[in-house]
Amino acid sequence: MLNSSDGHPHIITAYLGGDINIESVVILNQLTGFMNRANKEISETIVWPDVSRKVRKYSPFVQYDLQKAKNIVLKVFTSE
């Protein structure tokens, strides 16, 4: 979901497709740091720079309960 070895991470594809919102991407990035890894791995220069910049610029404006977000992410990513 957050791996960018085969192109854009699936979470970004879901965001670009309108399936999730930017706030979800920001929260997942703050919890996992997947954007830093993706920035190093993705060499595409048309879509990725704009998405990366948007997530980075939007981050200070997203407020959420950190512990609740951690619990949700752990539950979603560790359930079968």
trRosetta pair geometry for C-beta under 8 A, 3 or more apart (Angstrom, degrees):
i j d omega theta_ij theta_ji phi_ij phi_ji
1 9 6.9 41 144 177 42 99
1 10 5.0 -84 -137 62 46 118
1 11 5.6 65 165 -47 83 95
1 77 7.4 -121 36 -111 144 100
2 9 5.1 -3 -153 -152 34 137
2 10 7.6 -70 -50 41 26 83
2 11 5.9 11 -91 -4 64 128
2 28 7.0 -155 -94 161 119 122
2 32 5.9 -55 -148 125 166 156
2 34 4.0 -105 -174 -112 115 150
3 6 7.4 42 119 18 103 86
3 9 6.2 142 62 -118 28 85
3 10 7.7 29 48 -1 72 94
4 7 6.9 -108 -163 94 66 27
4 8 6.5 -34 -130 -151 93 21
4 9 4.8 -55 -73 -56 84 80
4 34 7.5 135 -24 173 108 96
4 37 6.6 160 27 115 117 92
4 38 4.0 120 -33 -115 160 85
4 41 4.8 140 100 80 112 134
4 42 5.6 -69 168 -51 133 101
5 41 6.5 -76 -91 -173 47 148
7 42 7.5 58 -166 -114 34 101
7 44 7.6 40 -146 -24 73 141
8 12 4.5 -107 173 81 111 127
8 13 5.5 134 100 -53 119 86
8 16 7.7 12 141 -1 162 138
8 38 7.6 45 -142 -157 52 129
8 42 6.8 48 -88 -110 57 140
8 44 7.6 -55 -56 40 89 147
8 47 7.3 -42 -72 99 138 127
8 48 6.7 -159 -94 -88 99 97
8 51 7.9 41 -135 60 126 163
9 12 4.8 94 63 3 80 102
9 13 7.3 -146 99 -4 44 86
9 34 6.1 57 -81 154 165 132
9 38 5.7 -75 -25 -92 112 136
10 13 5.3 -51 -148 37 41 115
10 14 6.3 44 151 -21 68 101
11 14 5.7 -50 -150 35 32 113
11 15 6.5 35 148 -20 62 104
11 20 7.2 -43 -163 51 73 149
11 24 7.9 -141 -168 123 108 102
11 25 6.2 143 147 -111 110 83
11 28 6.1 -118 -163 94 159 162
11 34 7.4 80 39 92 140 156
12 15 5.4 -50 -148 35 35 114
12 16 6.3 33 154 -16 67 105
12 25 7.0 78 -93 -126 61 130
12 38 7.6 130 -30 -158 142 163
12 51 5.9 71 -153 162 117 153
13 16 5.8 -54 -143 40 30 108
13 17 6.1 25 155 -14 63 112
14 17 5.7 -61 -144 44 28 109
14 19 4.2 -77 -169 66 84 121
14 20 4.9 42 129 10 112 107
15 18 7.9 49 176 -63 29 20
15 19 7.3 -80 -64 54 23 75
15 20 5.4 -54 -83 72 65 90
15 21 7.4 46 -129 174 85 7
15 22 6.6 85 -153 -87 122 53
15 24 7.5 -165 -89 72 101 103
15 25 5.1 13 -80 -57 146 134
15 51 7.4 120 95 -147 132 120
16 47 7.3 15 -107 -174 147 134
16 51 7.1 -51 -69 -96 106 134
20 24 4.5 -84 172 63 116 147
20 25 6.8 129 113 -44 118 84
21 24 5.4 107 62 3 67 99
21 25 7.6 -129 109 0 42 89
22 25 5.5 -54 -154 37 41 113
22 26 6.2 44 149 -23 71 104
22 54 6.8 -90 -135 141 131 111
22 55 6.9 -156 -162 -98 92 67
22 58 5.6 -40 150 140 128 171
23 26 5.6 -52 -147 35 33 114
23 27 6.3 32 155 -18 66 105
23 58 7.8 -117 -83 149 53 127
23 62 5.2 155 -136 -123 82 122
23 64 7.8 129 177 -53 108 127
24 27 5.8 -53 -146 36 31 110
24 28 6.3 27 157 -14 64 108
25 28 5.9 -58 -147 41 29 108
25 29 6.2 29 155 -20 64 109
25 55 5.6 -93 125 -113 117 116
26 29 5.7 -59 -149 38 28 111
26 30 6.3 25 155 -18 65 107
26 55 5.8 -178 -86 -157 72 80
26 58 5.6 -110 -78 104 135 105
26 59 5.1 177 -150 -101 112 64
26 62 4.6 142 107 -1 146 161
27 30 5.8 -56 -147 37 30 109
27 31 6.3 22 156 -13 65 110
27 62 6.5 -128 -59 148 79 143
27 64 5.8 3 -105 30 120 161
27 69 5.4 -128 -173 -151 123 139
27 73 7.9 -159 134 -61 104 124
28 31 5.8 -61 -145 42 30 107
28 32 5.8 -14 170 18 68 116
28 34 6.7 -17 136 20 97 125
28 73 6.9 151 -110 -112 76 128
29 32 6.6 -76 -129 56 22 82
29 33 6.7 68 -175 -98 60 19
29 34 5.9 -102 -112 45 65 82
29 35 4.7 17 -136 -13 122 115
29 55 5.9 100 -17 170 164 129
29 59 7.3 -88 86 -98 126 116
30 33 7.9 30 -147 -63 14 56
30 59 6.7 141 -67 -146 110 109
30 62 7.9 -155 -19 84 142 127
31 69 6.4 -145 -66 131 133 113
31 70 6.4 172 -131 -94 125 70
31 73 5.6 151 132 -3 164 173
32 73 7.8 -155 -44 -179 107 149
33 36 5.0 -23 175 22 91 118
33 37 7.0 90 125 -14 83 94
34 37 5.7 -57 -157 41 45 110
34 38 5.9 43 149 -21 75 110
35 38 5.4 -56 -141 41 34 112
35 39 6.1 43 157 -28 67 102
35 52 6.1 140 -165 -134 111 85
35 55 5.9 -162 -99 103 151 145
35 56 7.4 -178 144 -64 155 86
36 39 5.8 -48 -148 28 28 114
36 40 7.0 23 153 -13 58 104
37 40 6.0 -63 -160 36 33 108
37 41 6.3 14 153 -8 70 116
38 41 5.8 -67 -140 46 33 103
38 42 5.4 13 172 -9 76 117
38 48 7.7 -151 149 -151 107 118
38 52 7.4 -162 100 -95 111 112
39 42 6.8 -52 -116 41 19 97
39 52 5.9 103 -91 -137 99 146
42 48 4.9 -171 133 -133 139 161
44 47 6.5 -8 132 44 124 84
44 48 4.8 113 83 -4 97 125
45 48 7.1 -57 -96 50 20 101
45 49 6.2 19 -153 -17 55 121
46 49 7.9 164 75 23 7 96
47 50 6.3 -77 -167 42 38 106
47 51 6.1 25 153 -16 77 115
48 51 5.8 -62 -142 40 32 108
48 52 5.9 30 164 -20 70 110
49 52 5.8 -57 -142 39 28 111
49 53 6.1 27 160 -18 64 110
50 53 5.8 -56 -145 38 28 110
50 54 6.2 30 156 -22 64 108
51 54 5.7 -55 -147 35 29 112
51 55 6.4 28 156 -17 65 106
52 55 6.0 -56 -150 36 28 108
52 56 6.3 26 154 -16 64 111
53 56 5.7 -59 -146 40 30 112
53 57 6.0 22 159 -14 68 111
54 57 6.0 -59 -141 42 26 105
54 58 5.9 20 161 -17 64 116
55 58 6.0 -62 -140 41 24 108
55 59 6.6 49 156 -50 60 95
56 59 6.0 -36 -159 -5 28 120
57 60 8.0 -54 177 18 37 95
58 61 5.9 -75 -170 43 56 109
58 62 6.5 51 143 -31 86 106
59 62 6.2 -62 -150 23 35 108
64 68 7.3 -122 163 69 91 106
64 69 5.3 67 132 -51 129 131
65 68 3.9 44 97 20 117 118
65 69 6.3 162 84 -17 61 86
66 69 5.8 -60 -147 37 28 110
66 70 6.3 29 156 -20 65 106
67 70 5.6 -51 -148 34 32 113
67 71 6.4 33 154 -19 64 105
68 71 5.8 -54 -150 35 31 112
68 72 6.5 30 153 -18 65 106
69 72 5.8 -55 -147 37 31 110
69 73 6.2 28 157 -16 66 108
70 73 5.9 -59 -145 40 28 108
70 74 6.1 27 158 -17 65 110
71 74 5.9 -57 -145 39 27 111
71 75 6.2 27 157 -19 64 109
72 75 5.8 -58 -147 37 28 111
72 76 6.2 22 158 -15 65 110
73 76 5.9 -57 -143 40 29 107
73 77 5.9 8 167 -2 66 117
74 77 6.4 -66 -134 48 22 97
74 78 5.6 -5 175 4 63 123
75 78 6.7 -70 -130 48 15 94
75 79 6.0 22 169 -35 59 113
76 79 6.4 -52 -139 19 19 109
